[in-house]
Amino acid sequence: MAKTDLMNKLKSTEWSEKPEKQPPTLNPSELLQYLLQLGIIESRSDGRINMPDIYRYGFEVKRSGGIKRPK
């Protein structure tokens, strides 16, 4: 996905009200760096972001292209 698409998703994500269930920062740029550091997402050389399916589902990010998953 494009980095800007992920940044928009991070901005619009509704985090839990409980402090123990919130990420260490709510700033999208800092959160992006945090996710990269943890290995949850990967940055590609062309500027796109790769995110495994389990995390895509949590952030409600759609997969572009490819074959649709069976239901």
PyMOL Python script that loads the backbone (N, CA, C, O; Angstrom):
from pymol import cmd

cmd.read_pdbstr("""\
ATOM      1  N   MET A   1       0.837  -1.167   0.000  1.00  0.00           N
ATOM      2  CA  MET A   1       0.000   0.000   0.000  1.00  0.00           C
ATOM      3  C   MET A   1       0.885   1.234   0.000  1.00  0.00           C
ATOM      4  O   MET A   1       2.060   1.166   0.360  1.00  0.00           O
ATOM      5  N   ALA A   2       0.330   2.332  -0.394  1.00  0.00           N
ATOM      6  CA  ALA A   2       1.070   3.595  -0.371  1.00  0.00           C
ATOM      7  C   ALA A   2       1.207   4.077   1.077  1.00  0.00           C
ATOM      8  O   ALA A   2       0.314   3.880   1.901  1.00  0.00           O
ATOM      9  N   LYS A   3       2.329   4.701   1.360  1.00  0.00           N
ATOM     10  CA  LYS A   3       2.591   5.196   2.711  1.00  0.00           C
ATOM     11  C   LYS A   3       1.511   6.197   3.139  1.00  0.00           C
ATOM     12  O   LYS A   3       1.107   6.207   4.301  1.00  0.00           O
ATOM     13  N   THR A   4       1.049   7.026   2.221  1.00  0.00           N
ATOM     14  CA  THR A   4       0.014   8.012   2.561  1.00  0.00           C
ATOM     15  C   THR A   4      -1.292   7.335   2.960  1.00  0.00           C
ATOM     16  O   THR A   4      -2.003   7.827   3.837  1.00  0.00           O
ATOM     17  N   ASP A   5      -1.613   6.205   2.321  1.00  0.00           N
ATOM     18  CA  ASP A   5      -2.833   5.471   2.682  1.00  0.00           C
ATOM     19  C   ASP A   5      -2.751   4.955   4.117  1.00  0.00           C
ATOM     20  O   ASP A   5      -3.719   5.034   4.873  1.00  0.00           O
ATOM     21  N   LEU A   6      -1.588   4.429   4.479  1.00  0.00           N
ATOM     22  CA  LEU A   6      -1.417   3.936   5.848  1.00  0.00           C
ATOM     23  C   LEU A   6      -1.474   5.084   6.847  1.00  0.00           C
ATOM     24  O   LEU A   6      -2.071   4.947   7.915  1.00  0.00           O
ATOM     25  N   MET A   7      -0.865   6.205   6.514  1.00  0.00           N
ATOM     26  CA  MET A   7      -0.887   7.368   7.415  1.00  0.00           C
ATOM     27  C   MET A   7      -2.332   7.820   7.653  1.00  0.00           C
ATOM     28  O   MET A   7      -2.696   8.171   8.776  1.00  0.00           O
ATOM     29  N   ASN A   8      -3.150   7.812   6.601  1.00  0.00           N
ATOM     30  CA  ASN A   8      -4.560   8.188   6.753  1.00  0.00           C
ATOM     31  C   ASN A   8      -5.305   7.201   7.641  1.00  0.00           C
ATOM     32  O   ASN A   8      -6.150   7.602   8.441  1.00  0.00           O
ATOM     33  N   LYS A   9      -4.996   5.910   7.507  1.00  0.00           N
ATOM     34  CA  LYS A   9      -5.632   4.903   8.362  1.00  0.00           C
ATOM     35  C   LYS A   9      -5.226   5.084   9.824  1.00  0.00           C
ATOM     36  O   LYS A   9      -6.052   4.956  10.728  1.00  0.00           O
ATOM     37  N   LEU A  10      -3.942   5.384  10.046  1.00  0.00           N
ATOM     38  CA  LEU A  10      -3.477   5.585  11.419  1.00  0.00           C
ATOM     39  C   LEU A  10      -4.133   6.813  12.045  1.00  0.00           C
ATOM     40  O   LEU A  10      -4.441   6.813  13.237  1.00  0.00           O
ATOM     41  N   LYS A  11      -4.348   7.861  11.245  1.00  0.00           N
ATOM     42  CA  LYS A  11      -5.001   9.079  11.742  1.00  0.00           C
ATOM     43  C   LYS A  11      -6.459   8.803  12.125  1.00  0.00           C
ATOM     44  O   LYS A  11      -6.963   9.337  13.113  1.00  0.00           O
ATOM     45  N   SER A  12      -7.124   7.965  11.333  1.00  0.00           N
ATOM     46  CA  SER A  12      -8.559   7.750  11.556  1.00  0.00           C
ATOM     47  C   SER A  12      -8.865   6.572  12.484  1.00  0.00           C
ATOM     48  O   SER A  12     -10.032   6.319  12.784  1.00  0.00           O
ATOM     49  N   THR A  13      -7.847   5.854  12.942  1.00  0.00           N
ATOM     50  CA  THR A  13      -8.072   4.718  13.842  1.00  0.00           C
ATOM     51  C   THR A  13      -8.569   5.211  15.198  1.00  0.00           C
ATOM     52  O   THR A  13      -8.014   6.145  15.777  1.00  0.00           O
ATOM     53  N   GLU A  14      -9.614   4.572  15.688  1.00  0.00           N
ATOM     54  CA  GLU A  14     -10.138   4.910  17.012  1.00  0.00           C
ATOM     55  C   GLU A  14      -9.516   3.966  18.021  1.00  0.00           C
ATOM     56  O   GLU A  14      -9.812   2.772  18.035  1.00  0.00           O
ATOM     57  N   TRP A  15      -8.659   4.506  18.860  1.00  0.00           N
ATOM     58  CA  TRP A  15      -7.957   3.717  19.858  1.00  0.00           C
ATOM     59  C   TRP A  15      -8.796   3.595  21.115  1.00  0.00           C
ATOM     60  O   TRP A  15      -9.700   4.399  21.343  1.00  0.00           O
ATOM     61  N   SER A  16      -8.509   2.621  21.911  1.00  0.00           N
ATOM     62  CA  SER A  16      -9.212   2.394  23.167  1.00  0.00           C
ATOM     63  C   SER A  16      -9.037   3.584  24.106  1.00  0.00           C
ATOM     64  O   SER A  16      -8.017   4.273  24.058  1.00  0.00           O
ATOM     65  N   GLU A  17     -10.013   3.821  24.942  1.00  0.00           N
ATOM     66  CA  GLU A  17      -9.940   4.891  25.942  1.00  0.00           C
ATOM     67  C   GLU A  17      -8.989   4.529  27.076  1.00  0.00           C
ATOM     68  O   GLU A  17      -8.459   5.409  27.755  1.00  0.00           O
ATOM     69  N   LYS A  18      -8.774   3.236  27.278  1.00  0.00           N
ATOM     70  CA  LYS A  18      -7.918   2.782  28.368  1.00  0.00           C
ATOM     71  C   LYS A  18      -6.447   2.991  28.008  1.00  0.00           C
ATOM     72  O   LYS A  18      -6.001   2.512  26.965  1.00  0.00           O
ATOM     73  N   PRO A  19      -5.692   3.688  28.839  1.00  0.00           N
ATOM     74  CA  PRO A  19      -4.282   3.960  28.529  1.00  0.00           C
ATOM     75  C   PRO A  19      -3.445   2.708  28.303  1.00  0.00           C
ATOM     76  O   PRO A  19      -2.527   2.728  27.484  1.00  0.00           O
ATOM     77  N   GLU A  20      -3.738   1.628  29.005  1.00  0.00           N
ATOM     78  CA  GLU A  20      -2.943   0.413  28.850  1.00  0.00           C
ATOM     79  C   GLU A  20      -3.184  -0.291  27.517  1.00  0.00           C
ATOM     80  O   GLU A  20      -2.413  -1.170  27.130  1.00  0.00           O
ATOM     81  N   LYS A  21      -4.259   0.094  26.810  1.00  0.00           N
ATOM     82  CA  LYS A  21      -4.564  -0.517  25.519  1.00  0.00           C
ATOM     83  C   LYS A  21      -4.257   0.415  24.356  1.00  0.00           C
ATOM     84  O   LYS A  21      -4.594   0.102  23.214  1.00  0.00           O
ATOM     85  N   GLN A  22      -3.629   1.543  24.618  1.00  0.00           N
ATOM     86  CA  GLN A  22      -3.259   2.487  23.571  1.00  0.00           C
ATOM     87  C   GLN A  22      -1.813   2.260  23.156  1.00  0.00           C
ATOM     88  O   GLN A  22      -1.009   1.764  23.946  1.00  0.00           O
ATOM     89  N   PRO A  23      -1.476   2.620  21.918  1.00  0.00           N
ATOM     90  CA  PRO A  23      -0.077   2.543  21.510  1.00  0.00           C
ATOM     91  C   PRO A  23       0.736   3.598  22.264  1.00  0.00           C
ATOM     92  O   PRO A  23       0.160   4.496  22.879  1.00  0.00           O
ATOM     93  N   PRO A  24       2.062   3.500  22.224  1.00  0.00           N
ATOM     94  CA  PRO A  24       2.891   4.447  22.984  1.00  0.00           C
ATOM     95  C   PRO A  24       2.748   5.897  22.520  1.00  0.00           C
ATOM     96  O   PRO A  24       3.057   6.822  23.272  1.00  0.00           O
ATOM     97  N   THR A  25       2.283   6.097  21.295  1.00  0.00           N
ATOM     98  CA  THR A  25       2.056   7.442  20.774  1.00  0.00           C
ATOM     99  C   THR A  25       0.850   7.408  19.849  1.00  0.00           C
ATOM    100  O   THR A  25       0.556   6.376  19.245  1.00  0.00           O
ATOM    101  N   LEU A  26       0.153   8.527  19.736  1.00  0.00           N
ATOM    102  CA  LEU A  26      -0.981   8.603  18.817  1.00  0.00           C
ATOM    103  C   LEU A  26      -0.631   9.425  17.576  1.00  0.00           C
ATOM    104  O   LEU A  26      -1.454   9.573  16.672  1.00  0.00           O
ATOM    105  N   ASN A  27       0.587   9.956  17.534  1.00  0.00           N
ATOM    106  CA  ASN A  27       1.071  10.700  16.375  1.00  0.00           C
ATOM    107  C   ASN A  27       1.312   9.697  15.239  1.00  0.00           C
ATOM    108  O   ASN A  27       2.101   8.768  15.411  1.00  0.00           O
ATOM    109  N   PRO A  28       0.652   9.858  14.080  1.00  0.00           N
ATOM    110  CA  PRO A  28       0.780   8.878  12.997  1.00  0.00           C
ATOM    111  C   PRO A  28       2.217   8.652  12.515  1.00  0.00           C
ATOM    112  O   PRO A  28       2.586   7.514  12.226  1.00  0.00           O
ATOM    113  N   SER A  29       3.029   9.696  12.422  1.00  0.00           N
ATOM    114  CA  SER A  29       4.414   9.533  11.966  1.00  0.00           C
ATOM    115  C   SER A  29       5.232   8.720  12.958  1.00  0.00           C
ATOM    116  O   SER A  29       6.003   7.842  12.568  1.00  0.00           O
ATOM    117  N   GLU A  30       5.061   9.016  14.242  1.00  0.00           N
ATOM    118  CA  GLU A  30       5.782   8.274  15.273  1.00  0.00           C
ATOM    119  C   GLU A  30       5.273   6.839  15.367  1.00  0.00           C
ATOM    120  O   GLU A  30       6.047   5.911  15.602  1.00  0.00           O
ATOM    121  N   LEU A  31       3.975   6.668  15.182  1.00  0.00           N
ATOM    122  CA  LEU A  31       3.395   5.327  15.224  1.00  0.00           C
ATOM    123  C   LEU A  31       3.888   4.488  14.048  1.00  0.00           C
ATOM    124  O   LEU A  31       4.130   3.291  14.202  1.00  0.00           O
ATOM    125  N   LEU A  32       4.036   5.099  12.884  1.00  0.00           N
ATOM    126  CA  LEU A  32       4.584   4.408  11.726  1.00  0.00           C
ATOM    127  C   LEU A  32       5.995   3.906  12.028  1.00  0.00           C
ATOM    128  O   LEU A  32       6.319   2.758  11.725  1.00  0.00           O
ATOM    129  N   GLN A  33       6.826   4.745  12.616  1.00  0.00           N
ATOM    130  CA  GLN A  33       8.187   4.347  12.972  1.00  0.00           C
ATOM    131  C   GLN A  33       8.176   3.221  14.008  1.00  0.00           C
ATOM    132  O   GLN A  33       9.000   2.308  13.947  1.00  0.00           O
ATOM    133  N   TYR A  34       7.253   3.289  14.945  1.00  0.00           N
ATOM    134  CA  TYR A  34       7.119   2.260  15.969  1.00  0.00           C
ATOM    135  C   TYR A  34       6.758   0.915  15.341  1.00  0.00           C
ATOM    136  O   TYR A  34       7.336  -0.112  15.698  1.00  0.00           O
ATOM    137  N   LEU A  35       5.807   0.917  14.409  1.00  0.00           N
ATOM    138  CA  LEU A  35       5.389  -0.308  13.735  1.00  0.00           C
ATOM    139  C   LEU A  35       6.528  -0.890  12.886  1.00  0.00           C
ATOM    140  O   LEU A  35       6.687  -2.108  12.808  1.00  0.00           O
ATOM    141  N   LEU A  36       7.315  -0.013  12.254  1.00  0.00           N
ATOM    142  CA  LEU A  36       8.485  -0.461  11.497  1.00  0.00           C
ATOM    143  C   LEU A  36       9.509  -1.107  12.421  1.00  0.00           C
ATOM    144  O   LEU A  36      10.078  -2.150  12.100  1.00  0.00           O
ATOM    145  N   GLN A  37       9.739  -0.480  13.567  1.00  0.00           N
ATOM    146  CA  GLN A  37      10.716  -0.980  14.537  1.00  0.00           C
ATOM    147  C   GLN A  37      10.310  -2.356  15.068  1.00  0.00           C
ATOM    148  O   GLN A  37      11.159  -3.228  15.254  1.00  0.00           O
ATOM    149  N   LEU A  38       9.017  -2.547  15.309  1.00  0.00           N
ATOM    150  CA  LEU A  38       8.522  -3.833  15.806  1.00  0.00           C
ATOM    151  C   LEU A  38       8.503  -4.920  14.728  1.00  0.00           C
ATOM    152  O   LEU A  38       8.426  -6.107  15.046  1.00  0.00           O
ATOM    153  N   GLY A  39       8.571  -4.523  13.476  1.00  0.00           N
ATOM    154  CA  GLY A  39       8.520  -5.487  12.382  1.00  0.00           C
ATOM    155  C   GLY A  39       7.111  -5.830  11.950  1.00  0.00           C
ATOM    156  O   GLY A  39       6.906  -6.786  11.202  1.00  0.00           O
ATOM    157  N   ILE A  40       6.135  -5.061  12.413  1.00  0.00           N
ATOM    158  CA  ILE A  40       4.743  -5.298  12.032  1.00  0.00           C
ATOM    159  C   ILE A  40       4.520  -4.909  10.583  1.00  0.00           C
ATOM    160  O   ILE A  40       3.750  -5.558   9.875  1.00  0.00           O
ATOM    161  N   ILE A  41       5.185  -3.859  10.139  1.00  0.00           N
ATOM    162  CA  ILE A  41       5.130  -3.438   8.738  1.00  0.00           C
ATOM    163  C   ILE A  41       6.546  -3.350   8.204  1.00  0.00           C
ATOM    164  O   ILE A  41       7.510  -3.253   8.963  1.00  0.00           O
ATOM    165  N   GLU A  42       6.654  -3.386   6.875  1.00  0.00           N
ATOM    166  CA  GLU A  42       7.941  -3.265   6.209  1.00  0.00           C
ATOM    167  C   GLU A  42       7.854  -2.144   5.187  1.00  0.00           C
ATOM    168  O   GLU A  42       6.835  -1.989   4.513  1.00  0.00           O
ATOM    169  N   SER A  43       8.911  -1.369   5.074  1.00  0.00           N
ATOM    170  CA  SER A  43       8.977  -0.312   4.089  1.00  0.00           C
ATOM    171  C   SER A  43       9.710  -0.831   2.857  1.00  0.00           C
ATOM    172  O   SER A  43      10.810  -1.372   2.969  1.00  0.00           O
ATOM    173  N   ARG A  44       9.110  -0.669   1.693  1.00  0.00           N
ATOM    174  CA  ARG A  44       9.711  -1.103   0.433  1.00  0.00           C
ATOM    175  C   ARG A  44      10.549   0.027  -0.153  1.00  0.00           C
ATOM    176  O   ARG A  44      10.359   1.188   0.208  1.00  0.00           O
ATOM    177  N   SER A  45      11.467  -0.298  -1.045  1.00  0.00           N
ATOM    178  CA  SER A  45      12.352   0.706  -1.643  1.00  0.00           C
ATOM    179  C   SER A  45      11.596   1.708  -2.516  1.00  0.00           C
ATOM    180  O   SER A  45      12.078   2.818  -2.740  1.00  0.00           O
ATOM    181  N   ASP A  46      10.416   1.326  -3.009  1.00  0.00           N
ATOM    182  CA  ASP A  46       9.632   2.239  -3.848  1.00  0.00           C
ATOM    183  C   ASP A  46       8.681   3.116  -3.023  1.00  0.00           C
ATOM    184  O   ASP A  46       7.862   3.836  -3.593  1.00  0.00           O
ATOM    185  N   GLY A  47       8.781   3.065  -1.690  1.00  0.00           N
ATOM    186  CA  GLY A  47       7.970   3.917  -0.831  1.00  0.00           C
ATOM    187  C   GLY A  47       6.690   3.290  -0.336  1.00  0.00           C
ATOM    188  O   GLY A  47       5.996   3.872   0.497  1.00  0.00           O
ATOM    189  N   ARG A  48       6.363   2.107  -0.837  1.00  0.00           N
ATOM    190  CA  ARG A  48       5.149   1.438  -0.389  1.00  0.00           C
ATOM    191  C   ARG A  48       5.406   0.720   0.930  1.00  0.00           C
ATOM    192  O   ARG A  48       6.550   0.492   1.324  1.00  0.00           O
ATOM    193  N   ILE A  49       4.316   0.371   1.597  1.00  0.00           N
ATOM    194  CA  ILE A  49       4.377  -0.327   2.881  1.00  0.00           C
ATOM    195  C   ILE A  49       3.776  -1.716   2.710  1.00  0.00           C
ATOM    196  O   ILE A  49       2.712  -1.869   2.111  1.00  0.00           O
ATOM    197  N   ASN A  50       4.457  -2.721   3.235  1.00  0.00           N
ATOM    198  CA  ASN A  50       3.942  -4.082   3.227  1.00  0.00           C
ATOM    199  C   ASN A  50       3.464  -4.414   4.636  1.00  0.00           C
ATOM    200  O   ASN A  50       4.179  -4.199   5.615  1.00  0.00           O
ATOM    201  N   MET A  51       2.242  -4.941   4.725  1.00  0.00           N
ATOM    202  CA  MET A  51       1.655  -5.269   6.016  1.00  0.00           C
ATOM    203  C   MET A  51       1.043  -6.662   5.929  1.00  0.00           C
ATOM    204  O   MET A  51       0.216  -6.908   5.051  1.00  0.00           O
ATOM    205  N   PRO A  52       1.430  -7.590   6.826  1.00  0.00           N
ATOM    206  CA  PRO A  52       0.827  -8.927   6.823  1.00  0.00           C
ATOM    207  C   PRO A  52      -0.694  -8.860   7.003  1.00  0.00           C
ATOM    208  O   PRO A  52      -1.224  -7.909   7.578  1.00  0.00           O
ATOM    209  N   ASP A  53      -1.374  -9.879   6.505  1.00  0.00           N
ATOM    210  CA  ASP A  53      -2.837  -9.907   6.498  1.00  0.00           C
ATOM    211  C   ASP A  53      -3.461  -9.705   7.873  1.00  0.00           C
ATOM    212  O   ASP A  53      -4.478  -9.021   7.986  1.00  0.00           O
ATOM    213  N   ILE A  54      -2.890 -10.272   8.902  1.00  0.00           N
ATOM    214  CA  ILE A  54      -3.492 -10.175  10.240  1.00  0.00           C
ATOM    215  C   ILE A  54      -3.568  -8.715  10.703  1.00  0.00           C
ATOM    216  O   ILE A  54      -4.529  -8.325  11.366  1.00  0.00           O
ATOM    217  N   TYR A  55      -2.565  -7.917  10.358  1.00  0.00           N
ATOM    218  CA  TYR A  55      -2.566  -6.510  10.743  1.00  0.00           C
ATOM    219  C   TYR A  55      -3.427  -5.681   9.798  1.00  0.00           C
ATOM    220  O   TYR A  55      -4.059  -4.711  10.217  1.00  0.00           O
ATOM    221  N   ARG A  56      -3.454  -6.066   8.518  1.00  0.00           N
ATOM    222  CA  ARG A  56      -4.324  -5.372   7.566  1.00  0.00           C
ATOM    223  C   ARG A  56      -5.769  -5.452   8.035  1.00  0.00           C
ATOM    224  O   ARG A  56      -6.503  -4.466   7.971  1.00  0.00           O
ATOM    225  N   TYR A  57      -6.168  -6.607   8.500  1.00  0.00           N
ATOM    226  CA  TYR A  57      -7.536  -6.806   8.978  1.00  0.00           C
ATOM    227  C   TYR A  57      -7.833  -5.863  10.154  1.00  0.00           C
ATOM    228  O   TYR A  57      -8.898  -5.248  10.207  1.00  0.00           O
ATOM    229  N   GLY A  58      -6.904  -5.757  11.076  1.00  0.00           N
ATOM    230  CA  GLY A  58      -7.098  -4.901  12.248  1.00  0.00           C
ATOM    231  C   GLY A  58      -7.227  -3.429  11.895  1.00  0.00           C
ATOM    232  O   GLY A  58      -7.996  -2.702  12.523  1.00  0.00           O
ATOM    233  N   PHE A  59      -6.475  -2.985  10.890  1.00  0.00           N
ATOM    234  CA  PHE A  59      -6.530  -1.584  10.468  1.00  0.00           C
ATOM    235  C   PHE A  59      -7.544  -1.358   9.349  1.00  0.00           C
ATOM    236  O   PHE A  59      -7.652  -0.251   8.822  1.00  0.00           O
ATOM    237  N   GLU A  60      -8.289  -2.412   8.984  1.00  0.00           N
ATOM    238  CA  GLU A  60      -9.306  -2.358   7.937  1.00  0.00           C
ATOM    239  C   GLU A  60      -8.732  -1.857   6.616  1.00  0.00           C
ATOM    240  O   GLU A  60      -9.314  -0.999   5.952  1.00  0.00           O
ATOM    241  N   VAL A  61      -7.578  -2.412   6.250  1.00  0.00           N
ATOM    242  CA  VAL A  61      -6.922  -2.065   4.994  1.00  0.00           C
ATOM    243  C   VAL A  61      -7.221  -3.164   3.994  1.00  0.00           C
ATOM    244  O   VAL A  61      -7.047  -4.346   4.289  1.00  0.00           O
ATOM    245  N   LYS A  62      -7.671  -2.776   2.812  1.00  0.00           N
ATOM    246  CA  LYS A  62      -8.007  -3.744   1.776  1.00  0.00           C
ATOM    247  C   LYS A  62      -6.754  -4.128   0.997  1.00  0.00           C
ATOM    248  O   LYS A  62      -5.826  -3.330   0.868  1.00  0.00           O
ATOM    249  N   ARG A  63      -6.733  -5.331   0.488  1.00  0.00           N
ATOM    250  CA  ARG A  63      -5.648  -5.806  -0.365  1.00  0.00           C
ATOM    251  C   ARG A  63      -5.959  -5.394  -1.798  1.00  0.00           C
ATOM    252  O   ARG A  63      -7.076  -5.593  -2.274  1.00  0.00           O
ATOM    253  N   SER A  64      -4.981  -4.824  -2.482  1.00  0.00           N
ATOM    254  CA  SER A  64      -5.217  -4.435  -3.875  1.00  0.00           C
ATOM    255  C   SER A  64      -4.665  -5.515  -4.803  1.00  0.00           C
ATOM    256  O   SER A  64      -3.568  -6.034  -4.596  1.00  0.00           O
ATOM    257  N   GLY A  65      -5.442  -5.836  -5.818  1.00  0.00           N
ATOM    258  CA  GLY A  65      -5.012  -6.826  -6.799  1.00  0.00           C
ATOM    259  C   GLY A  65      -5.060  -8.232  -6.256  1.00  0.00           C
ATOM    260  O   GLY A  65      -5.540  -8.468  -5.147  1.00  0.00           O
ATOM    261  N   GLY A  66      -4.562  -9.164  -7.042  1.00  0.00           N
ATOM    262  CA  GLY A  66      -4.495 -10.552  -6.587  1.00  0.00           C
ATOM    263  C   GLY A  66      -5.834 -11.250  -6.665  1.00  0.00           C
ATOM    264  O   GLY A  66      -6.779 -10.752  -7.276  1.00  0.00           O
ATOM    265  N   ILE A  67      -5.901 -12.398  -6.046  1.00  0.00           N
ATOM    266  CA  ILE A  67      -7.100 -13.232  -6.053  1.00  0.00           C
ATOM    267  C   ILE A  67      -7.843 -13.028  -4.745  1.00  0.00           C
ATOM    268  O   ILE A  67      -7.227 -12.972  -3.681  1.00  0.00           O
ATOM    269  N   LYS A  68      -9.158 -12.918  -4.816  1.00  0.00           N
ATOM    270  CA  LYS A  68      -9.956 -12.733  -3.607  1.00  0.00           C
ATOM    271  C   LYS A  68      -9.873 -13.987  -2.736  1.00  0.00           C
ATOM    272  O   LYS A  68      -9.834 -15.112  -3.234  1.00  0.00           O
ATOM    273  N   ARG A  69      -9.849 -13.760  -1.441  1.00  0.00           N
ATOM    274  CA  ARG A  69      -9.809 -14.877  -0.491  1.00  0.00           C
ATOM    275  C   ARG A  69     -11.167 -15.544  -0.443  1.00  0.00           C
ATOM    276  O   ARG A  69     -12.184 -14.854  -0.520  1.00  0.00           O
ATOM    277  N   PRO A  70     -11.223 -16.877  -0.318  1.00  0.00           N
ATOM    278  CA  PRO A  70     -12.513 -17.562  -0.228  1.00  0.00           C
ATOM    279  C   PRO A  70     -13.223 -17.218   1.071  1.00  0.00           C
ATOM    280  O   PRO A  70     -12.587 -16.934   2.085  1.00  0.00           O
ATOM    281  N   LYS A  71     -14.542 -17.246   1.026  1.00  0.00           N
ATOM    282  CA  LYS A  71     -15.330 -16.924   2.219  1.00  0.00           C
ATOM    283  C   LYS A  71     -15.767 -18.169   2.934  1.00  0.00           C
ATOM    284  O   LYS A  71     -16.441 -18.087   3.961  1.00  0.00           O
TER     285      LYS A  71
END
""", "prot")
cmd.dss("prot")
cmd.show_as("cartoon", "prot")
cmd.util.cbc("prot")
cmd.orient("prot")
